[in-house]
């Protein structure tokens, strides 16, 4: 190589080409193009770093979602995510109730959304950093916008957090009969922001989770079927008590009531005395949500037996005595 060619080579060669192991030096050796070598960082290094960031983010998201699926999928047993939490539906053995499965699925869905947002958000910030974007003003602006949204969306945040704690604490689930103050009925859907329930008239109520201050749940653990039977003031209380004991034992021993009863009925005795009537109370412990059906069955049979025995009703009219056998 003559002196002129050597001088031209030294002038055209970029400074970074003298650094061994750099992309600039590699491209210079491959192409002998000054522009390509000087832009090696933008053309090769940064795209590779960005690609690596995206691949790592996708891998972390995939592995985390798989882990969440394993924690929320019980395969017939209690999901691992719910084992530390209190179970409010005893007596299920190794079977997973619908409410427990729904809780695990809903909590898992929320965790997946949070993980996706965090992983993709961090990856997006790292990509911007690789592109040379000054993140200081962006982060400061995001903080101001976040504070503004926090003040403006307090109710939304309140509803969201209330929904999370309601699911974690298993306060109610789909199919439960609840009283939430402004509305009462059967839960049809439990969301992070709104709980949907349908009352006895068929009206659908949408209740914001943040507005629920207290919950009365008639479907957790067990329920009590309570039957109050008024009889005439002159009725023989001992006779009525014996009739109700017999009716209770016979009724709970027959289907379809038998499958709903979890304890023997109990006649508590006189509950209330007025000048017109005496009220005798009978209770029986039943499966959640089945108290009303059992009450109707017990009340219908008890009224029939009292009438057949000629027990005086509250209005003072004697039922006709049962004909001799």
Protein Blocks (a to p, Z undefined) as FASTA:
>chain_A
ZZklmmmmmmmpcfklmpghiaklmmmmmnopaklmmmmmmmmmmmmmmmmmmmmmmmmm
mmmmmmmmmmmmnghpacfklmmpccfbghkljaccfklmmmmmmmmmmmmmmmmmmmmm
mmmmmmmmmnopafklmmmmmmmmmmmmmmmmmmmmmmmmmmmmmmmnomacehiacdeh
jagcddfbdcfkbccdddfkopacdddfklmmbdcdfkghiacddddddddfkbcfklmm
mmmmmmmmmmmmpcfklmmpcbdcddebjfbdcfkbccddddddddehilmmmmmmmmmm
mmmmmmmnopacfkopacdddddZZ
